[in-house]
Amino acid sequence: MPGQVDFYVRPETSPDALDNFACRLVEKVWQRGHHVLVVTASDTAARRLDDLLWTFRDESFVPHRRLGAGEPSVNEPVIVSTPGVWEGALDVLLNLTPSVPAEAARAARIAEVVPAGGAGRDAGRQRFREYRARGFEIRTHR
């Protein structure tokens, strides 16, 4: 049965601001006791987010690991990866790609970070339509 998708529409459009918001969201979800899979569009984006999770706030610590293709799944509270790498069940999926990843079908809950304008907004609208067609419960946060 499809789960819930939360769309976080952000006024920022810069990748740095969106990545910082994603880190704050991961931290909040992890602090509530959930395991999080963060799916990024590329290995470069996964490395950037992996580095940022160590440094985005001075007083913060988010235990995480970047998982590459071909590596065995690990039991970490937060995994950063690209689409198609994670094969296990999912508690929370944070999608930072322009499309709906295959992992969405196994997620109890999905978070989407969408910029308020430009191509990112258009891609977010397309994902919204796809989730709705699949029967997910959708919530939007501004």
C-alpha positions in Angstrom: 0.0 0.0 0.0 1.4 3.4 -0.9 2.6 5.6 2.0 2.8 9.3 2.5 4.8 11.9 0.5 5.7 15.3 2.1 6.6 18.0 -0.4 8.7 20.8 1.1 8.4 23.8 -1.2 11.4 26.1 -0.6 11.7 29.7 -1.6 15.4 29.1 -2.2 16.6 28.0 -5.6 20.3 27.6 -5.1 21.6 24.0 -4.7 23.6 25.0 -1.6 20.5 26.4 0.2 18.4 23.3 -0.8 21.2 20.9 0.4 21.3 22.8 3.7 17.6 22.4 4.1 17.9 18.7 3.2 20.5 18.2 5.9 18.3 19.9 8.5 15.4 17.7 7.4 17.5 14.5 7.7 18.7 15.6 11.1 15.1 16.1 12.3 13.9 12.8 10.9 16.8 10.9 12.4 16.4 12.6 15.8 12.8 11.3 15.8 14.1 7.7 15.6 13.7 7.0 11.9 16.2 5.5 9.4 16.6 7.7 6.3 17.8 6.9 2.8 18.8 10.0 0.9 18.8 9.5 -2.9 20.8 12.0 -4.9 20.9 12.4 -8.7 24.7 11.6 -9.0 27.8 10.4 -7.2 29.0 13.9 -7.1 25.8 15.1 -5.4 26.0 12.1 -3.0 29.6 13.1 -2.0 28.7 16.7 -1.6 25.8 15.8 0.7 27.9 13.3 2.6 30.5 16.1 3.3 27.7 18.6 4.2 26.1 16.3 6.7 29.4 16.5 8.7 29.6 20.3 8.6 26.2 21.9 8.0 25.9 22.9 11.7 28.7 23.2 14.3 26.7 21.6 17.1 25.2 18.9 14.9 26.1 15.2 14.4 24.1 13.0 12.0 25.5 9.4 11.8 25.5 8.5 8.2 27.3 6.7 5.4 27.6 7.1 1.7 26.8 3.9 -0.1 28.1 3.3 -3.7 26.9 0.9 -6.4 28.0 -2.6 -5.7 28.5 -2.1 -2.0 26.6 -4.3 0.4 23.7 -2.7 2.3 24.6 -1.4 5.7 22.7 -0.7 8.9 23.3 3.0 9.4 20.7 5.5 10.6 21.2 7.6 7.5 22.4 6.4 4.1 23.3 8.7 1.2 23.2 7.0 -2.2 22.2 7.3 -5.9 19.0 5.7 -7.4 19.0 1.9 -7.6 21.7 1.2 -5.0 19.7 0.5 -1.8 17.8 -2.8 -1.9 16.3 -3.1 1.5 13.1 -1.9 3.1 12.8 1.8 3.8 11.5 3.9 6.7 11.9 7.3 5.2 13.2 8.2 1.7 14.4 11.7 1.0 14.4 12.1 -2.8 16.8 14.7 -4.1 16.5 13.5 -7.7 14.4 15.0 -10.5 12.3 11.9 -10.9 10.6 9.3 -8.7 13.2 6.7 -7.8 12.4 2.9 -7.8 13.0 3.0 -4.0 9.8 5.0 -3.5 7.8 1.8 -3.9 9.4 0.4 -0.7 9.2 3.5 1.4 6.8 4.0 4.3 7.3 7.8 3.9 8.9 10.0 1.3 10.2 13.6 1.6 10.6 15.7 -1.5 12.5 19.1 -1.4 11.3 21.3 -4.2 12.5 24.8 -5.1 9.7 27.4 -5.6 10.8 28.2 -9.2 12.5 27.1 -12.4 13.1 23.6 -13.7 13.2 22.1 -10.2 9.7 23.3 -9.6 8.5 21.8 -12.8 10.2 18.4 -12.0 8.5 18.6 -8.6 5.1 19.0 -10.1 5.7 16.0 -12.3 6.7 13.9 -9.3 3.6 15.1 -7.5 1.4 13.9 -10.3 3.2 10.6 -10.4 2.8 10.0 -6.7 -0.8 11.0 -6.8 -1.4 8.5 -9.7 0.2 5.8 -7.6 -2.2 6.4 -4.7 0.2 8.1 -2.2 -1.2 10.4 0.4 0.4 13.8 -0.4 1.0 16.8 1.9 2.6 20.1 0.9 4.6 22.3 3.3 5.7 25.8 2.5 
